[in-house]
């Protein structure tokens, strides 16, 4: 494992905060459609499938870039890649602010998704080289904690500003913030060396691995073991968090738009605390023999059981129930650093980006698919509550099947041991 090249807490904190600011903005713009969904639905006369497609457009843009971005991160480094990508996010935010038709909103969301698609993968790729293994685990969880600050910012603060600014000027402010984050990263990020020589340890260097594309990633048993969980469980977790929890609260539980924003605010605060706790606990748990795979094997059934209770409770399941479910679901985020550390550090960008592709493709499919299913079940004669229950039950079934595959598939370490023997 890499020993890390960042020296001193001050340098680590500076680099972390520069990337964290960009990731904060990316999660804010990701989740803002949930808070704005009542206003956008009214202004553009959106149906459930339109709302799901609009929110999913962000993740579609994300998915488009993941494979080439992984190669670019390994070759050119986090600083150059993220600064180039964020310039596209500025354009996306400005286009969203002036859109007058649904297709322009959709195009703006796709562009924004493309632009912020490196905001987590770039720092995680850097941390794989720049930090020690315990700090990698901690920094990954704390980056997600910073992302939760963005989710908090997309709830009540946005709801409070709406009567004074309207939703369009909010995107002018987001564009300015993204431009500032580009300058901070360009100033703070360390220089980058590409190739096996930069991996830091001879054990990490494998012949021609830096030029092997994604074949080593796709073939890795550990990656394949976690792929279905990433698509349905992780993708479903993000889809519920960033969109469908709010329509559930307003259309099933009977919340007003303000009450739903308030509920989402406290959900995001709870998620922030969950990620902070994972950041504190992860290194200690790993040292005591509790790796990510074991924690996920224990935690995912709990999350799915809570999800099932929400579906059974229906209108009685409010923000508190969703808070418990989403906090329990954060265990699935342990998959991302685990995938990166299962492969050589010179492949970190590709490993992270390939897994991110799986996750965000899942988010797009789930967000849009839930909307399509809700409309389909309404047309089949179910009421609103029944349609939401039926659509989300399909997701739950897919999550259960993915978890069973996760338990059945052979782990990466077993293959490595057999080859070594």
N, C-alpha and C positions, 0 to 999 in steps of 0.2 A: 504494500500500500504506500501511497505517496506520503512523504513526511511533511509536506507543506513548505511553501517558500515565503509566505507572509510572516514577517517578524514583528512581534509586538502587538499588544491589544489595540493600540491607537490606529495602526495601519489596517488591521483586520476590520475594526469598527468603521473606518472611513470608507473602505471598499464596500463593506456590507451595506452601509446606509445609502451610498450612491445607487447601487442596484436596487435596494429595497424601495426607494422612492419611485423608481420606474415601475416596479411590480405593484406597489400600492395603487398607482394610477391605472394600471392595466386591469386590476380586479374591480376598481371603482367603475370603470367604463364597461366592464363585463356585466356587472350586476345592476347597473342603473336602469336597464330595460324592465326589470321586475318592478321597481318603484314607479317608473313612468308608464307601466302597462295600462293603468286605467285611462291616463291622458291620451296615450297613443291610440288605444282602442277606440276612444270616442272621436278623436280628430280624424283618423284615417279609416274608421269603420272596419276594424279588424275582426276576423273570426279567430277561433282558437288555433286553427292551423296556421293562420297568418302570423299570429303572435309567436307561436313556436318556431316558425321559420325565421322570423326577424331576430329573435334571440339566438337561434342556432346559427345565423349567418356569421356571427362573431367567431364561433367555433369552427365553422366551415373554412373561413379564412385562416384560422389557426392551423387546421389540418393540412391545408394546401402547402404550407411552407416547411413542415417539420422535417421531411427527409433531406431536401437540399440544405436546410439550415444546420442540421447535425454535422454534415460534412464541412460546411463553411466554418462552424464553430471550432471544430478540431484543427482546421487548416489556418484560419485567420484570427481566431481568438474572440473572446466575448465582447471586447470593447468595440472593435470595428463592426462586427455583425449587428450588435444591438443598436448602435447609433444609426446605421443605415436603415434598419427596420423601423425604428421609431419615427423617422421622417415620414414614412407612409401613414403611421397612426395619426400624425398631425393633420394630414390631408383628409383622412377618414372622419375625424372629429368635426372638421370644418364643413365637410360635405353633409354630414348628418344634421348639422345646425341649420342648413338652408334647404333641406329636402322638402318637397311639396307633394311627392308621390311615393307610394309604397316601394316601388322598385329602386328609387333613389335612396330611401332609408336602408333597404337591403344591401345595395352596393356599398353604402358607407359603412355598414356593420362588417361586411366582408373585408373591406380595406382596413378598418380598424383592427380586426382580428389578425390580419396579416402583419400589421405594424407592431403589435404588442406581442407577437408570438414568440419572441426571444426573451421576454422579460423575466421568465423563470429559468428557462433552459440555459441562457447565457451565464448567469451567476452560478448555477449548479455545475456547469461544465468547468468554470473557473475554480470553484471550490474543490472539485475533484483533484486538481493539481496544486492549488494554493494552500489548502488546509489539511491538517491531520484528519484521520478517520473519525475520531470523536467529534471534532469540530464540524466535519461534513454533516453528520447526523443532526447536530444541534442547529447548524445554520440552515439546513433544509427545513426543519420544523419552524424555525423562527422566520424564515422567508414566508412560509404559509401563514404565520401569525400576522405578519405585516400585510399580507393579502387580505386577512380578515379585517384589518383596519380599513382597507378599501371597501370591503363589503359593508362595514358600519357606515362609512361615509356616503354610500349609495342609498341609505335608507332614510332616517329622519332628517339629516342635514339637507338632502335633496328635497324632501317633502316640505321642509321649512322654507327653502329658497324659491320653490316653485311659484308661490303667489307674488313674489317680488320681481323675479327675473323671467319666469317662464322657462320651459325646458330647453329652448334653443340656445340662449346665452350660456347655459351651463356647459355646453360643448365648446364654446369659445375659451372658457376658463380651462377646460381639460386640455385643449390644444396647446395653450400657453404652458401648462404644467409639464406636458410631455416634452416640449422644446427645452425647458429648463433641465429636465432629467437627462437629456442628451448631453448637455454641457457638463453636468456633474460627472457622468460616467466617463466622458472623454478625458476629464481631468484626473480622476481617481484610479481607474483600472490599471493594473500592472501590465507590463509588456508580455507578449505571448511568443512562445517557441513551438513550432509544429514538429511532428514526427516522433518516432519512438524514443529518440534521445531526450525528449522533454518529459518523458513519463516519470523520471525520478528514480526508478529502481530497475535493475536488470530483469527482475522477474516479471515486470510489467511489459517488457519489450518483446514483441512477437514479430517474426519476420513478415514484412509487407502488410502488417495489420493496418497501418495508416492509410493504405491504398486499397483496402479490401472492400470498400463500399460498406453496404449493410449486411452482407452475407453472414458475417460472424455474429451479428446481432440476431438476425432472424433464426439462425440455426441454434442459438443458445437455448438449452432446455429450460433454464430458469425464466428467460424472457417469455417463452411460449406458455409456461405454467401460469404466468401472471397476466397474459394478454386478455383472456375473457373477463377476468375480474376487473381489469383496467377499463374494458369497453363498457360493461354493464353496471358493475358495482360502483366503480369510481366515476364513470360517466354519468350514471344515474344520480349519484350523490351531488355532483356539480349541477346537473340539470334541475334537481329539486331546489338546491340552494339558490341558484341564480334566476330561476323563473317560476317553476310550477308550485312552489310553496305559497306564493302570494295569490295566484288565482284560486288555489284551494281555500285559503283563508277568506277571500272575498266572496267566492261563488258557492262554496260548500259550507264553511263555518259561519258565514254571514257577517264577516268583519266589514267595516267601512274602509275606504282607501287609506285614511289616516291610521286607523287601528292596525291595518295590515303592515303599513310602514313601521309603526311602532313595534309590532311583533317581530318583523324582520330585523329591526335594529337590535333587539335583545338576543335574537338568535345569533346574529353576527358577533355580538359581544361574547356570548358563550363559546362560539367557535374560536374566537381570539384566545380566550383562556385555555381552550383545549390544545391548540397548537403550541402555546407557551409551555404547557405541561409536558407535551411530547418532546419539546426541545430540551427540557430539563431532564426528563426521565430516559430518553432513548439511549444516550451513551452508557448510562449506568445499567440499564436492562441488557444491552448487548454484552457488556463485560460480565454479567452474571448468567449468561447463557440463555437469554431470551431474544433471539433474532426476530427480524421483521416477519418472517414466515409463520413462526409460532404465534406471535401476537395477532396476526391477521386471522389465523385459524381459529383463535378463541374469540376475537372481537366481531368478525363479520356475522356469525349467527345471531349475536345479540342485536346488531343493527337491523338485520332482516326481520327478526321477531318484533321489534318495535315498529317497523314499517307495516307489518301485518296488522298490528294492533290499531294503527292509525286508520287503515282501510276498513277495519271492522267498526271502529268508533264512528267514522264518517263525520257528520257535523259537530260531534262532540270533541273531535281532535282539533285543537287550536294551536296557537303559537308554542305553547309549552311542550306539546307532544312532538312537534316538528323540531324544536330545539334539542330534545333528548335524542331523537333519531339522528339528526345531523351531527351532533357531537359524538355519538357512538360510531358513526360512519367515518370519522376522521382516521380511524385505524387503517383504512385503505390507502391513505397517503404515504404510509411507510413503504409502499411498493416502489416508489420512484427512486429514492436513494439506494434501495436494495438492488435494483436493476443496474444502476450505475456502478456500484461497487462489485458486482458480480463479473464485470468485464474489465479488461485492461484500461488504464486511465487515458491512453491515447484514443480510445474508442468512446470516451465518456459522452461527448457531444452527440454521437450517433445513437448510443444506447438510450440516452435521455430523450432525444428527439423522436426516436422510433416509438418509445413507450408513450410519449406525449401525443403522438399521432393516434395511437390506439385510444387513448383516453378521450381526446377531443373529438375524434370521429364518433366515439360513443356518445359524447355530450350532444353533438349535433343530431345524431339519429334519435336519441331519446327525447330531446326537446321537441323536435318536429314530429316525431312519431307519436308522442303523447297527445299533441294537438290534433293530429289526424285521427287517432283512435277516439278521442273525446267527441269530435264531430261525427265520426262514424257511429258510435254508440247512441248519440242523440238522435240521429236519423233512423236508427233501428228501434227507437221507441223508449229508450231509457231516459229518466230525468237527469238533471245536472249532477246530483249526488251520485247516482248510479253510474253515470258515464265516467266520472272521475275515478270512482272505485274500480270499475272494470278496466280502464286504461292503465291505471297504476298497478293493478294486479298482474297484467301482462309483464310489466317491468319487473315486478317481484319474482315472477316465475323464471325470467331470464337470469336474474341475480342468483337464484338458488342453483340453477344449472351450472352457472359459471363457478360458483363456490365448490360444487361437487367435483368439477374438473380440476380445480385448484388443489383439492385434497388428493385426487387420483394421480395427477401428472407427476412424473419423477422430477426431483429437484436438481438444480444445477450441480450441487456439491457431490451428489452420488455419481454423476457421470465423470466428474473430475477425479474422484477417488479411484474409479475403475480404470481410467486411463493411466493414472499414476502407478497402479498396481501392475 
